[in-house]
Amino acid sequence: MPVKDYGIWKAFPAHYEFEDRYEDSKSPHLSLYYHDNSNAKAPQFDREYRHKHKGNPPNKLKPKEIPGLFRAAINIKSTAKDSRLAYWVNHKIVEHPISGKLENLDYGFHPIEDLSDFDGKGLDFIRGNLFVTKSGRVLPHDIPGTNNDIIDVLEPEVKKAIQQKATIYLFGSMFNTKNGIHDIHMNQGNIPHFVKDDGVFQDGGLIIQYSDHWTGVFLAFASQAVHTDDNNGHALAKRVVTWADVLPQEIIENSVTIKEALVHPRGKTAKEKEFVMLENLTNHRVALASWKFHNAAGQVQELPRDAVLDSLAMKKFDVTKCPFSSNGDTITLLNDKGLRVDGVSYGAQQGAMEGRPIVFAH
């Protein structure tokens, strides 16, 4: 099996820490610390241990390990060109047959080949029907705003598991040092640099067992293939379809709307520039680089490269290359992929109101 020492670790979560964009912008992890004492009593450990033993940048918080606990190293950014992660949560994983097999395990690490109930097979994102594919999100590592990056969505799941003293099942590769586990993500359909790790039924994951329900948390790299070979897990076809290709985009129609526009008769009497005011209706920051306004004549105004709309904010953008007709016109907003995000129109009566912005209802 390409993933070395693949198996399942049944344990109790005790503590977590993560590396944000300031601490590690290249290959950050969320470290989930745990123990596998069957009596559920956590060993004594120093929560400030890493902070007391700081190293040098870019690894400011080395060492990674905390004496007395095991560590699960969960990737929260890819080293591929597309550094985002695909993320799924299944709150009904208890309905999957794997939950019954997991519940019977003893606490500790179990190599998958030693588990007769599993027939040598672990998780498989493609063949295992572990989640509804379209329910996933493709998210960056760490950006300003709420509920818009992998830390925002992963941290609450981990925190809840610790607070409620849940049992966790970690699927992945045991460290060579035997004191932790990694590769807790999809391990097939990789980009060429990591193709040696490809295989089937060896994906990583985190399944959490609470007193009254189960939750499955699954991560993949946005660059990984959606379709893989049934024998070796390699990506199929020359034109690889990735998770980034099939999962819904975060920017959808009407996430940013055209709130108002200043449209006045063209000529020497114009006292100020035409503008369009945009409103961000989402709870996360939206970068507008390469977004465009179009008018009915097909003229285009590209937004500045550094254009950004904070969550639930409004902002004016000058329009100098895409004049709007005082006889009536359309204003269309396209995102960086050329997809329509919003569009409005107005008639001659509204267009004749010099110096007064037109407010558009949505």
N, C-alpha and C positions, 0 to 999 in steps of 0.2 A: 504494500500500500504506500503510495507516494508520500502521504503525510506520516511522518515518523511518530511512533508511540501514540497513535490516535486512540482515544477512549473517552470515557465518561467519568467525571468527578462529582460525586454526590457530597454536598457539604452545606455549611451554614455561613452566610455572608456576615462579615463583621465590620468592615470599614471600606471606604473607597476614596480615591483621589483621581483627578484628571489633569491632563496637560492642555492648557489653552493655547491660543495663537502666540502669546508672548513667551510662554515657557518652551514650547516646541512646535514650530510651524512646519516641520518636515515630516516627522513620523510620530505623532503624538498617540498616546494611549489613555484609556481609562483603566486604572488599576483597581480591580475588585479584590479585596483581601478577605480570606475565608479560612475556616478550620473545618475539620471533619471528625471532631469528637462526637461520638454517638449519643452522649448525654446532653448535647446541645449547649453545654457550658463553654463559653468562649475563654480561651487562655488569656492571661494578662499580656497586654501589649501597649506600647507607647504610640499614641496617635500622632504625636509630634516628631516621631523618630526621623522621618525623611527631612523635615524642615530643620532639625538640629544637626543634620549631617549634609549640609548643602555642598554641592560640587561647583564646577565652573560652567558658564554658558557653553553650549546650548542645553546642557543637562543640569539645570540648576538644582534639581531635587534628587540627585543621586545620593545614596543608593536607592534602587527601586524597591527593594525588599524591606519588610518590617519583621524583625525577629519575633517568632512565635506564631506567625500566620503564613499561609500559602498566598500566592498572588495569581490572579487571572489577568493577563495582559490583553485588553480588548482594543483592537485598532479603531481609531476614530478619524483617520484620514488615510487616503491611499497615496502611495508614492508614484502612481501612474500620472499621465498628463491630465486626465480627469481625476482630480483628487477626492471627489465626493464619494459618499457611501449610500448604498440602498439600504432601507430600514423597514422592517415589518414587525408588527406586534399582533399576536394571536391570543385573544383573551378566552378563546374556547379550545385551547390545545388539549384540555382534559378529554375532549371528545375524540381525540386522535388515539389510535391503539398504542402509541408509544408511551403514553402516560402510565398505563397499567404495568408495563415492563419496568419503567423507571422506579415506581413506588416500591417495588420488591427488592431493590438493590440495597446492599449495605453501604454505610458511609465510607468514603474513600475513593481512590482512583481505580477504574476497571478498564483494562485494555479491551477493546471491542471484540477481539478474537477469543477472549475468554468467556464471553457472555453467550451462552447457548440460546437464550431467548431472542437474541438479536441476530442470530445466524451470520455473524460477522459484518453486519450492516449498521452503520450509524445514520446520521441525518443526511438527507439529500434534498436540496432546495428545489430541484427540477422534478424528481421522481417521487418524492415523499409526500406531496400534498400537505405541507406543513402550514401553509397560509394561503390567503387569496392574493394572487400576484398583484392585481390592480390596487390593492389596499396599501401598497408600499409607497415610500417617498424617497426621492434622491436629495440628499442634504450635504451641505458643506461642513467642514470641521467646526469652525467657530467664527461667527460674524455678529455684529451688533443686532439687537432686537430679541424678541422672545419667540419661542416655538419655531425657529427657522434654521436651526443647525443640529448636528448630531448630538452635541452635548445637551442641548435643551430637551431632547426627547428621550435620551438614554438615561440621564441622571435621575429623573423621577422614578423610573422603574427600579433602578439599583437602590436608591434611597428607601423606597417603600419596602423592598425585600428585607433590608436590614432592620428597619423599624418594626416590622411585623414578625421578625424572627422566622422568616420563611426558610424552606429547604430549597437549595438550588442544584441544578444539574448542568454542569459545564461540559460541552462537547468540544474537543480540540486535541492539541498535541502537548503531552507532558514535557516540561522543561528537561533538558539533559541533567540539570541539577536536582530534579525530582521535587522541587519546592514550588511548583506552579504549573500553569497551563497557558498556551497561546494558540494561535490559529483559530480563534473563536469567531470564524466567519466562513463564508462560502469558499470551498477549496477545489473549484473546478472552473473550466472556461476562462482560465487566466490569460493575461497578456503574455507575449512570448518570453519575457524575462522571468516569469514565474511558472511557465508551463510545466516544469518538472514536478510541481506540487499537485498537478491535476489528478483527479481520481473521482470515482463515483461512491456514493454512500459514505463520505468522509468529511462532510461539511461541519463547520463549527456552529455553536449556538448556545443560548442561555435559556433554560426552562426553569420557571419559578413555581414552586408548590406552596400555596398559602393554605390556611386551615379550611377555607371554603371555596377556593377556586385555583386554577392554574393559569399562568401566562407564559407564552413563548416569545422570545425576543431574538430576531434573526437579522444578521448583517451581511452585506455583500459589497464588493467594490463596484462602483458604477460602470467600470470598464470591463467587468466580467460578462461572459456570454450567457445568453438566455437559453441557448440550445447547445448541448454537448453530446459527445460520443458516449454510447451506453457502456462501452468497455473501458475507455481510458480517461473519460472526462474532458477531453480536449474540445475546444470550440469547433463548431461545425461551420462549413462554408467559408469562402474567401471573404465575403462581406459579412463580418460578424455583427449580429444583432445583440446589443448590450442592454443592461438594465436601464441605462440612461436613455436608450431609444424607446423603451416600451412603457416606462412608468410615467404617470402624469407629471407635467411640468408644474413647478410651484407658481409660475406666473400664468394666470388664466384670464380669460376675457372678463373685463369689469373689475379686476383686482386694482387697477389704476384707472380713474375716470377723468374725463374732461369736465372740470367744474364750471369754468367760465372762460370767455375770450373777449378781448378788446378788439372790435372791428369798426373802423371808421373810414369814411371816404378817402381814397388815396389822393394826395395832392399836397400843395404847400401849406394847407391849413392844418395838417396833421401835427398835433403838438407832442405826441409821445408815440413810442413804438407799439406796434401791435404785439399782443402777448396771448398766450394760452396758459390758464392756471390748471394744474393737475392736482388730483387728490388721491392719496394712497389709502385704500379701504382695508388693507390688510394690517395684521399686527406685527409685521416685520418690515425691515428696511428693504427698499427696492432700488437696485442700481439701474440707471436709465441710459447707460452708455450704448450708443448705436441705435437707440430708439428714434423714431421719426414721426413728424406730422406730415400728412398729405392733404392737399386741397383738391377740389373737384377737377381742376385743370391738370392734375398730375404733378404739380410742383412739390418739392420736398424740402423740409427743414429738419436736419439731423440735430439731435440734442447734444449738448457738450459731453465730452468723454468722462468728465468727472461728475456728471449729473446724478443726483441721488435724491430719493424721497424717503424721509424717515417714516416710521409707522404712523398711520392715521394723520399724516401731515399734508398740507397744501403748499404749492410753490408755483411761482410765475416763471414762464420761459419766454424770452423774446423770440419773435418770429420775423426774420428779415429776408429769408429766401423763399418764403412760401406765402405770398400775400393773399389775403382773403377778400373776396369780392363784396362790395357794398350792395350788390344786387341779389345777394343770397349765395351761399356756398356750403360745402361740407368740410368737416375737419375730422380726419381719421388718425388715430394713434396706433402705430405698429411697434412691436417689440424688436429686439435685436435679431430675431429669426424671421422677421417680416410678417409675423402673425398679428392679426387685428386684436387689439386689447380693448379699444373703445372707439366710438364714432358719434358725431352729432351733426346737426344741420340747422340752418337758420334761413329766413326769408329776407326779402328786400327791405321790409319795414324795420326789422331788427338791425339789419346791416347799415341803415342810414343813421343810426344813433351815434353820432360822433362823440367820442370821449366817454361813452358809457359802456361798460362791459356787458356782454350778453351772458346771463346765467342759465345754465342748462340743467333741467331736472332729470334725475335718473330714478 
